[in-house]
Amino acid sequence: MMPDADQIAALRARLSAAGLGDTDLQWLEDLGWKDDAIPPIESERQRADYVRREAALNAATRHLTFAERAVTIESKLAAAIGARIANWDEAGDDDDGLDVP
């Protein structure tokens, strides 16, 4: 479910305060603020963008308790972005020069 306009405005303000710029906020907006819409990483530069976004999303919820964090849009997005980072990193680890049948 996409957040309503008031939720998006508050979310944008929190994430801006946490360090995300207009480009990052627009990227999240284009994804509908949905964690399941985070696309796979396709380059090292994109990975760096994901790392920056994940850090800011986590920073925006740092003041919350663990239980409160679990249900925020920010935490869900951070988890999805973190998973994409892990997938990229694991795919890079596959090229270790060893042939495994």
N, C-alpha and C positions, 0 to 999 in steps of 0.2 A: 504494500500500500504506500503510495506516494504521500509524503507529508503535505499538509495544507500550507497556504501562503504565509500564515503567521509562524508556523513551525520552521519553514524554510528561512524566513527572515532572521529568526533567532539562531538557527543553525549557522547561517552565513556569518552572523556577527560573532558567534563563538569561535568559528574556525578562522575567521579573519584575525581575531585577537590571538589565536594560537599560532599564527604565522602563515596561513595559506593566502596566496594572492588571488587576484581576479581570475587568472587563467586556470588555476586549480579549482576554484569555486565553480567556474563555468563548466569544467570537465565533469565535476560531480553533478551539476545541474543537468547536463546533457545525458547523464546516466540515470536520471530520475531519482537520484539519491538512493539507489537500490544496490545492495551488496551483491546480489546475484548478476548484476550487469557489468561488473568489473572485468574488462577484457584481459586476455593473457598478455604478458610482456613480450615484446618483439625485438627489443634492442637494449643495450647497456644504458643508453641515455634514458629510455623509458623506465628502466629499472630504478635509476636515480630519482626520477620523478615520483615513482611509487614509494620509495623509501622516505622521501620528504613528506609526501602526503600521509603516509602511515604515522610518521612521528607527530605531525601536527594533529591528526585525528586523536591519537592517544593522549597528547598533551591537553586537548580540549576536555577530556574526561578525567584527568588525573585527580581532581578534587573530589570525585565521587567515590562511594563505596563500591566494592566488587559487585554486589548485587545490583546497585543502580547502574553501574557501567554496562552490565550484561545486556541491558535492554535499550541502550541508546543507539541512535542511528550512527553516530560517530564510531562507536565500538564495533558495530556490525561491519561498517565500511572498512575500518582498520583491519579487522580480522580477514576480510575478503582480500584486501590488498596484500596483507602479509602472506596469505596463502599463495597468491600469484607470484610474490617474490620468492617464496620457498620453491614453487614449481620451476621457476626460471633457474634458480641456483642448482637445484637437483638435476635439471636437464643439462646444465653445463658440466656437472660432475661426471656425467656419463661418458664424456670424451677424455678418458684417462689413459688411453693408449693400450688398454688391455682388451683382448678379444675374449669375450665370454660366450660360449655356445648357448 
